[in-house]
């Protein structure tokens, strides 16, 4: 009978099969943020509070949530982008440097995701590739080809990226989770991606934008395009955003 890799993983990640974790062995905690060049110019993000999110009833917002695959050519503002970033990875005060508390749930408050942005139409930003520094609430621009959006679209089976105002790309640093939970942590990091994307859907709905979640892509091609190693950090999920 052929083996089922998915079932094998679920079996191997049961508590009874786990080896001592890095935390249990006294190994250093992984950094809360992926390193970046200290001299990299940072783009401050505006306070998201002034964004004119429509007053909504939560039940109505949830009911209205749907996937949008067509967008207008209108740009989103930098303040709207800041609002969406805060809603999906915003850092809240904790009083401790050991963890971060954010606007989405995460197993053990590990928050293993780094948000990359493929920008096409955001007021105040040149089209290109950016990374959100959640602890600083700033952006840095990353090297990328001029035809980034089109090439990213090709890696995703021609899904939407070239037409979106911005695409959120969630890349996970798995060691932040496995340091605490071992192999079982791989279960949790995919759950975290779902929490993040659902917040993006609801937040976008409140400012007249639509979202399409994207989980089908050529990992090797996408990682090479974005400058991600695919081992220590790898993409699990994406979400295109545009005005509707």
C-alpha positions in Angstrom: 0.0 0.0 0.0 1.5 3.4 -1.0 2.5 5.7 1.8 0.7 9.0 2.4 3.2 11.7 3.3 0.5 13.9 4.8 -0.6 11.1 7.2 3.0 10.3 8.0 3.6 13.9 9.0 0.4 13.9 11.2 1.6 10.8 12.9 5.2 12.0 13.4 4.0 15.3 14.8 1.9 13.7 17.6 3.1 14.7 21.0 4.2 11.1 21.9 6.7 11.1 19.0 8.3 14.5 19.5 11.9 15.0 20.5 12.9 17.7 23.0 12.4 21.1 21.5 15.1 23.8 21.1 13.5 25.7 24.0 13.6 22.6 26.3 17.3 22.1 25.4 18.1 25.7 26.3 19.0 26.8 22.8 18.8 30.5 22.0 15.4 31.9 21.0 15.2 32.8 17.4 14.9 36.6 16.7 11.4 38.0 16.6 12.1 39.7 13.3 14.0 38.5 10.2 17.3 40.5 10.0 17.6 43.4 7.6 20.5 45.7 6.6 20.8 48.4 9.3 21.4 51.0 6.7 18.4 50.1 4.6 16.2 53.2 4.2 12.9 52.7 6.0 9.6 54.2 4.8 7.5 55.2 7.8 3.9 54.2 7.7 1.1 56.6 8.6 -1.1 56.0 11.6 -3.9 53.8 10.4 -6.5 55.4 12.8 -7.6 58.2 10.3 -8.5 55.6 7.6 -12.2 56.0 6.8 -13.2 52.4 7.5 -17.0 52.2 7.2 -18.9 51.7 10.4 -20.0 48.0 10.3 -21.7 45.4 12.4 -19.3 42.5 12.7 -21.9 39.9 11.7 -22.7 42.0 8.5 -19.0 42.3 7.7 -18.5 38.6 8.0 -21.6 37.9 5.9 -20.3 40.4 3.2 -16.9 38.8 3.0 -16.2 37.1 -0.2 -13.4 36.5 -2.7 -12.9 39.2 -5.4 -11.0 38.4 -8.5 -11.5 41.6 -10.4 -10.4 45.0 -9.3 -10.6 48.6 -10.6 -7.5 50.5 -11.7 -7.8 52.8 -8.7 -4.8 52.9 -6.3 -5.0 52.4 -2.6 -3.6 55.0 -0.3 -0.5 54.5 1.9 -2.7 55.0 4.9 -5.0 52.2 3.7 -2.0 49.9 3.2 -0.9 50.8 6.7 -4.3 49.9 8.0 -4.3 46.5 6.3 -0.8 45.8 7.6 -1.8 46.7 11.1 -4.9 44.6 10.9 -2.9 41.6 9.8 0.4 41.9 11.7 0.1 45.0 13.9 2.2 44.8 17.1 0.6 45.6 20.4 2.4 46.5 23.7 3.4 43.5 25.8 5.8 44.8 28.5 8.3 42.0 27.5 10.9 41.6 24.8 10.5 37.8 24.7 7.3 37.8 22.6 5.1 40.0 20.5 1.3 40.3 20.8 -0.3 41.2 17.5 -3.7 41.7 16.0 -4.0 38.1 15.0 -3.7 34.9 17.0 -0.5 32.8 16.9 0.5 29.6 18.7 2.5 30.7 21.7 2.6 34.2 20.4 5.4 33.1 18.1 4.2 35.1 15.1 6.5 33.5 12.6 5.4 35.4 9.5 7.2 38.1 7.5 5.0 40.1 5.2 6.3 40.9 1.7 4.4 43.2 -0.6 4.2 43.2 -4.4 3.1 46.8 -5.0 1.5 47.9 -8.2 -0.8 50.8 -7.3 -0.2 52.3 -3.8 -0.1 56.1 -3.6 3.3 57.3 -2.4 5.2 54.0 -3.3 7.0 53.1 -6.5 5.9 49.8 -7.9 8.1 47.0 -6.7 8.9 44.6 -3.8 8.7 45.7 -0.2 8.9 44.1 3.2 6.9 45.1 6.3 9.0 45.6 9.4 6.2 45.0 12.0 8.3 45.9 15.1 9.2 49.3 13.5 5.9 49.8 11.6 7.9 50.7 8.5 8.6 49.4 5.0 11.9 48.6 3.3 12.2 48.2 -0.4 13.8 45.0 -1.7 15.6 44.3 -5.0 13.3 43.0 -7.7 13.0 43.0 -11.5 10.9 45.7 -13.2 8.4 43.0 -14.4 8.0 41.6 -10.9 4.2 41.6 -10.9 3.9 39.8 -14.2 6.6 37.2 -13.3 4.9 36.6 -9.9 1.6 36.1 -11.8 3.2 33.4 -13.9 4.5 31.6 -10.8 0.9 31.5 -9.5 -0.8 30.1 -12.6 -1.7 33.6 -13.9 -3.7 34.5 -10.8 -4.4 38.2 -10.4 -1.2 39.6 -9.1 -0.5 41.8 -12.1 -4.0 43.3 -11.8 -4.0 43.9 -8.0 -3.1 47.2 -6.3 -0.9 45.2 -3.9 -0.4 41.5 -3.1 0.5 40.4 0.4 3.0 37.5 0.4 3.3 35.7 3.8 6.7 34.0 4.3 7.2 31.9 7.4 10.3 31.6 9.5 9.5 28.2 10.8 12.2 28.1 13.5 10.2 30.7 15.6 7.5 28.0 16.1 9.6 24.8 16.0 11.9 26.2 18.7 8.9 25.9 21.1 6.8 23.1 19.6 9.3 21.0 17.6 7.9 19.2 14.5 4.4 19.8 15.7 4.9 23.5 15.1 4.6 23.0 11.4 0.9 22.3 12.1 0.5 25.6 13.8 2.3 27.8 11.2 -0.3 27.0 8.6 -3.1 27.8 11.0 -1.4 31.2 11.6 -1.6 31.9 7.9 -5.3 31.4 7.9 -5.8 33.8 10.8 -3.8 36.5 9.0 -5.6 36.1 5.7 -9.0 36.2 7.3 -8.1 39.5 9.0 -7.0 40.8 5.6 -10.4 39.8 4.0 -12.4 41.6 6.8 -10.2 44.7 7.0 -10.2 45.1 3.2 -14.0 44.7 3.1 -14.3 47.6 5.6 -12.5 50.0 3.2 -14.0 49.1 -0.1 -11.4 46.7 -1.2 -11.5 43.0 -2.2 -9.1 40.1 -1.6 -8.3 36.9 -3.3 -6.3 34.3 -1.3 -3.7 32.5 -3.3 -2.2 29.2 -2.2 -1.3 27.6 -5.5 2.2 28.7 -6.8 5.5 27.3 -7.9 7.5 27.6 -4.7 11.0 27.4 -6.3 10.2 30.1 -8.9 8.4 32.4 -6.4 11.2 32.1 -3.9 13.9 32.9 -6.5 11.9 35.9 -7.7 11.4 37.3 -4.1 14.9 36.5 -2.9 13.6 34.0 -0.2 15.8 31.0 0.5 12.9 28.5 0.7 14.4 26.7 3.7 14.8 28.9 6.7 11.9 31.1 5.3 9.3 30.0 2.8 6.0 31.3 1.4 2.8 29.5 2.4 0.1 32.0 1.4 -0.7 35.1 -0.5 -3.5 37.6 -0.9 -4.1 40.0 -3.7 -5.9 43.3 -2.8 -7.6 45.9 -4.9 -10.4 48.4 -5.1 -13.8 47.0 -6.1 
